[in-house]
Amino acid sequence: MKKALVLQTDFGNCDGAVSAMYGVAYSVDEELRVADLTHEIPQYNIWEASYRLIQTVAYWPKGTVFVSVVDPGVGSTRRSIAIETTTGQYVITPDNGTLTHIKKMIGIKAARIIDEHVNRLPNSGESYTFHGRDVYVYTGARLAAGVIDFAGVGPKVDVESVIELPTVPAVYDGEKVKGTIDVLDVRFGSLWTNISRENFLQLGLKHGDRVEIEIQNETRIVYKNILTYAKSFADVYVGEPLLYVNSLDCMAVAINQGSFARAYNIGTGTNWKLSIRKAPRIIYE
């Protein structure tokens, strides 16, 4: 049975690159089901590619094949890899850190290096700058269509050898939970952190309670305020900030019908740190 093929790149849709990948997939099997995760990853942003995969992969059926191409090292010695997740999906990608969040949060069952002698678009051997078309989507389409099985991708490698980007784990220190701002909910400007709901609940808070949020970039405090831990956006007024649990069961900060990231010029990555504690009681004398 044919499986879905899902594509993610930093190519955008302003030229023919994504269409060429579709063409290669359909040249393998015209009956394939091809879908897009996104083609709007910021150029060369491997971290965001990794996060968008973890946001999506586990919600697709077992056997679904993802092809993710954010590849600033194209043509270099970086490996071309395919992995099977512990939830039964496959991801084909450069081995450059794109699999970081999948490895940490879902788990990788097996990994294989793509054998380009077998799994490469015919007559493309002299091209070294479009592996997304010539290697990754070609291999992914063959796997999704059942032309090859996972073993047919290439030789097996140790799962632990799959490259990971540096991460900073969320911690609870007895007073605060601290983590990083991993990514933005791009369209709406919410801040998505790596602080799990489970970690947050160690503070003993419930919906409607007030919390103190502090955001740092390196050592500089860029935001500090008291806001509501809300069940949904409807629990606060329009324009009011809130803390909530996002769709990945992690803590997020937003402005109701506004962009928190734009309002306070907030970025993402391990240098952007966020802490949460129960709002201190203020006593006026």
N, C-alpha and C positions, 0 to 999 in steps of 0.2 A: 504493500500500500504506500502511495506517495505521501510524503510529509510536507508541511509548510516550510518555506524558505523565507526568512526575515532578514532584511538588510538594514545596516546602520553604517553611516559614513560621515565625514566632515566635508563632503564634496559640495553640498548645496544642490539646488535644482536649476542653476542659471546656465548650465551647459549640458553637454551630452553624456557626461561620465556615468551618472546613475542609469540613464537609459541604456547605455552600452552594457552595463552589468545585467540589467533585465534581459537584454538580447541574448547574452551568453547563457543565462539560466534557461531561457526558452529554447535555445538551440540544443541544449541537453535533453529537454523534455517539454514539449509544448503544453502538456497538461499540468505542469507544476503550478502550485499556488504560491505566488510571490507577494510578500507584503513588506511595508516599510516600518521600521522602528522610528528612525529619524535620520535625516541627512543634514541636520542643522547643528551638529556638534561644532563648537568653535574650533577653528583650524588648529590641528596638532594637539588638541587637548585630550590626552590619553585618560586623565583622571575622570573627566566628564563622560567619556565613552564607557569607562568601567562602571560608573554609577548608573547610567541609563540602562545598561544591561541588567544590573541587579534589580532595577525598578520594574523590569519587564519579563525577564526570562521565565521565571517560575509560573507565570500565569498562562503560558502556552502549553499545549499537550506534549506528552512524552514523544520523543522522536523529532520534534521541531528542530530545524537547523538554522542557527543564527550566523550571519556573516557580518563581522564588525571590522571596518577598515578606517582606522585613524592611525596613520603610518608615517610619521616624520622620518623614520629610518629606512624607507623603501629603497631597495637596492643594496643595502648594507648586509652585514653578517647576522642581523637579528633573525631568529627562527620564525618560520611559518608553522602554526600549531593548530591542532583541533583538540577540543576537550569534550568529554561527556560529563555533565553535571550529575550530582547525586539525585536530582529530581528527574533525570532522564532526557534532558535536552542536550543539543550539541552546539558548540560555538567554535567558529573558524575565524582566526584573527592573527595578526602579528603578535609574537610573544614579547610584548614591550610594556606590560603592566595593565593592559586592557582587561585582564581577567582578575584583577586584584579583589574586587568586591565579591565576585562569584566565589573565588577561592576561600575568602574569609567568612562569608555569610550563608552561602548555600553548600559549598563543597564541591570538589572535583573528584570524580570517580576514576577517570582514566584520561591519559593525554597521549597524543601521537603527533609526530612531526610529519608535515605534508611531503610526500614523495613527488617532487615536481617532474620526475621522469615519466610518471604515470598520470598525475593529476595537474595537468597544465593545458590550457587552451591550445589546440593544434596550431602550429605555425606562428606561435608567439614567443619563441625561444630567444629572440634577439631584443625583446622589450624588457626593460628593468625598472620602469617607473609606474606601471599600472598593474601591480599584483592583485589589486582588488578585482579587476576584470579577468586577468589572465590566470590567476591561481586560486584566489579565495572563493569568488562566486562560482567558478567552474567546479571546484572541489565540492563546495556546498550543494550545488545543484545535483551533482552526481550522487552525493550521499542522500539528499532528500528524495530523489527519484528512485532510489534503490539500485542504481547502476553499480555502486560499490557499497559495502558495509563499512562500519567504523574501522575495522582492521585494514580495509583497503585504502584508507587515507595515507598510511605510511607507518614507519616503525614506532613502536611504543617507547615512551620516555617516562621518567619518574615524575609523578605529580608534583613533588616538592621542588622540582627544578623550574616549574612555571614561575615566571618573573612577577614580583609584586612591587607596587609603588609603596613608598613609606606612608604609614598611617599612625595616628595617635589614638589609642583606645580611650573611650569614655570612662570616667572614674567617679566614684562617690567617696568623699573624704569625711563623711560624718556630718557635714553642714551643707555642702553644695554638691551638685552633680556638674561635672565639667566635661566638655567635649569640643568638637570642631564643627565648623560650618562646612559640610561636605559639598553641597551643591545648592543651586537656586531652583525653585519652581519657576522656571524662566518667565513664562507669560505673565505670572501674577506677582513675582518678586518676593515670594516667601523664602525664608531661610530654613533649609533642611539640615538638621544636625545628625551626628552619629550617636546621640544620646538615646538609648532605647527607652521605651515606656517603662520597662521593668526597672531599669536604673533610676529613672525619674521617680517612680513610686516609692523608692526608699526614703524620699523626703516626707512621706506621710500626708500628701496633699490630695485634695479631691476637686472635682469640677466646681468652679466658682471661687476658689481660693485665690489669693493674691500672691504673686511671686516676684522676686527681684531678678532681673536679667542683666548680665554684664557681658559686653562683647569687646574683645581685644584683638587688635592686629599687631602681632609681635608683642611688644610691651605697652603699646599705647591703647588706652581705653577710648573707644569710639562711641559707645552707647551704654547707658546705665539707667534703668527705669523700673518702675513697678507696674505690672500689668496683670491681666486676668488669665488664669488657666481655664480655658473654655472647652466645652464639648464640641462646639461648632462655631462658625463665624457669626451665626445669628445670635449668639449669646452676648455680643458686644455691639456698641454703636458703630455706624459707618465712620471710618476714619480712626477708629480706636485700635491700638495694638493688642495682640493676644498671643498666648502660648497654646498650642494644640498638638494632638497626636496625628501625624501624617499617614499616608497610605502605606508606608513601609514600617509602621508601628514604632516610629521614632519621633522625637520632639521637634517641633517646628515653630517658627516665630513669623507673624504676618501682621499686616494692617488690613482690617476689613475694608474691602473694595479699594485698596491702595497697594503700592509697591514698597515694602519695607526696605528692600535692597536699594532702590533708587532714592528713597527718602533720606537714608543715612549713609549712602555710598558704601555699602557692605559688599565684600568679596567672598571668595571661597578658597578652601585649601587648608592645610594643616597649620598655617600661620594665623588663621582666623579662628579664635577660640571663644567659646560661649559658656558661661556658667549660670546655673539656676539655683536659687535658694528660696526658702519661705520668706516672704516679705517681712522685714523687721517691724515690730510694733512701735509706733511713734507716739510718745507721750508728751503732751503740751502742758507746761506748767503755767 
